[in-house]
Amino acid sequence: MANNTGKKYGGRQKGTPNKLTKEIRTVLKDLIYKELDEIQKHLDSLEPKQRN
């Protein structure tokens, strides 16, 4: 017999973050922190017209 109560009994609880999303955010954050100085150097080397 199907559940007709409208209540959810299985799966993640409301508000639980997606594991893959958490891993992707961590990888991107680490990458950005490692490359932050290089990004600034590249931006400084561009002419003002190229920055847009």
C-alpha positions in Angstrom: 0.0 0.0 0.0 1.3 3.4 -0.9 2.0 6.2 1.6 -0.9 8.6 1.4 -0.1 10.7 4.4 2.0 13.2 2.5 4.9 12.8 4.9 8.4 11.9 3.6 9.9 8.9 5.3 13.1 8.3 3.4 16.0 10.2 1.9 18.0 13.2 3.2 16.5 15.5 5.8 15.6 19.0 4.8 18.6 21.3 4.7 21.2 18.6 4.4 23.8 19.8 1.8 24.5 17.8 -1.3 27.9 16.0 -0.9 29.0 16.7 -4.5 28.2 20.4 -4.1 30.3 20.6 -0.9 33.2 18.8 -2.6 33.1 21.1 -5.7 33.0 24.2 -3.5 36.1 23.0 -1.5 38.0 22.3 -4.7 37.2 25.6 -6.3 38.0 27.5 -3.1 41.4 25.9 -2.8 42.1 26.6 -6.5 41.2 30.2 -6.2 43.3 30.7 -3.0 46.3 29.1 -4.7 46.0 31.2 -7.9 45.0 34.5 -6.2 48.4 36.1 -6.6 48.8 35.0 -10.2 45.3 36.3 -11.1 46.3 39.7 -9.7 49.5 39.7 -11.7 47.7 38.8 -14.9 45.1 41.5 -14.3 47.9 44.1 -13.7 49.6 43.1 -16.9 46.5 43.8 -19.0 45.8 47.2 -20.5 42.6 49.0 -19.2 40.7 48.2 -22.5 41.5 44.5 -22.1 40.2 44.3 -18.5 36.6 44.8 -19.5 
